[in-house]
Amino acid sequence: MTSNTRVVVIGAGLAGVRLARRLGELGTPVTLVGEEEHHPYNRVLLAEVLAGRYSPEVIALPAPAALTRSRVTGIDRDGRTVECADGSKIAYDTLVLATGSNPVLPPLRGLFTPDHVLPEGVHAFRTMDDCLGLSKAVRPGVKAVVIGGGLLGVSAARALALRGAQVMLAQQSERLMERQLDPAASQLVRRHLKDLGVEIHTECRVRDVRCVGGAVRSVEMADGYALDADLVVLACGVHPRVGLAQVAGLEVRKGIVVDDELRTSDPHIRAVGDCVQHDGTVYGLAAPALEQADVLAELLSGRADARYTGTRSLTRLTLTGQAAPHGPAPHGPFDLAAFGETEALPGDDVVQLADATRGTYRKVVVRDDRLVGGVLVGELGTVGALARAWEGAEPLPSAGRPLLHLLTNDGGS
């Protein structure tokens, strides 16, 4: 690409900002368009802002100077312009969609007012505005119900508990974070939350949100059991934000379909991040979004051999901090990492180390002399070496070294 090529990136989240910064470093001018009024920020750390550990400024991203704050309402593919809500148009030679994802709002009775807005006290947890709204509403003793026990729900429940709220977490499946963790690791997460005072309900389906005078008052389960609530947090996952792409006529399935060069069905439009479906997969995680941004920056700056071939994602969650003064004290910092396949198949080799007293758990799954996944809870001293072995997908050295060495630096002592 030539230096005067006009690259426009829609979306000022992690992927969009990373791409714009890398393009700037590589000498390719770029215009970044973001609709949030806040300075671009690291969405992964919103729970730390809600917990009171970080101020919004701490999680700000170093955004490029060419940042335009506007909401894009349409794409003119023939004229190669994007149309903004204020009536302005921005011309492009290459357009990149980094539109991210929207929170899943479950089909619950009473969830929306007649004006199709969330009732007072009901919050999604996806944006800085969501976070600041929750921070303003939470106070010691407030009754908060978190719907969803995945990574986002666990993070939100912990943050609210650290602020002194009486937190109840409702999870439809039988255990917490079932997509990332095996049962033993999930149980340790459950214990950590309970130590913070969180009341956990698994295998329960929320049916109804009850409101009085436009404000939430309780959450009712399918079996008729009701949880009193001053606050309700919807942490039911996310789905790719593909509206702009659909209206523009791009190929969209679960996400915006892209090839190994992050190219959509229009050769002048690329896409990265949570909105993307690559090789049938929608990742919805920070690491793949950043990797896609790095690959695309190299492609748009002239490196013709750059390709995105998929991500072997590492989920890392750090739960730290002190409980509220009047609440129970946690065991201390709680670190967690999960990668690859955490459940073994017949014929796999599995090594596990557990220390119930310290609340630590380590497990790796090996298949055909290759590390295919693992979980570490409470002690991440070996996570770097394990992640490198997993990402490289190289045969593990045998030479008389037992699998236990994968989990320890001391031969398992």
Secondary structure, 3 states (H helix, E strand, C coil): CCCCCCEEEECCCHHHHHHHHHHHHCCCCEEEEECCCCCCECHHHHHHHHCCCCCHHHHECCCCCCEEECCEEEEECCCCEEEECCCCEEECCEEEECCCEEECCCCCECCCCCCCCCCECEEECCCHHHHHHHHHHCCCCCEEEEECCCHHHHHHHHHHHHCCCEEEEECCCCCCCCCCCCHHHHHHHHHHHHHCCCEEECCCCEEEEEEECCEEEEEEECCCCEEECCEEEECCCEEECCHHHHHCCCCECCCEEECCCCECCCCCEEECHHHEEECCECCCCHHHHHHHHHHHHHHHCCCCCCCCCCCCCEEEEEECCCCCCCCCCCCCCEEEEEEECCCCCCCCEEEEEEECCCCEEEEEEEECCEEEEEEEECCCCCHHHHHHHHHHCCCCCCCCCCHHHHCCCCCCC
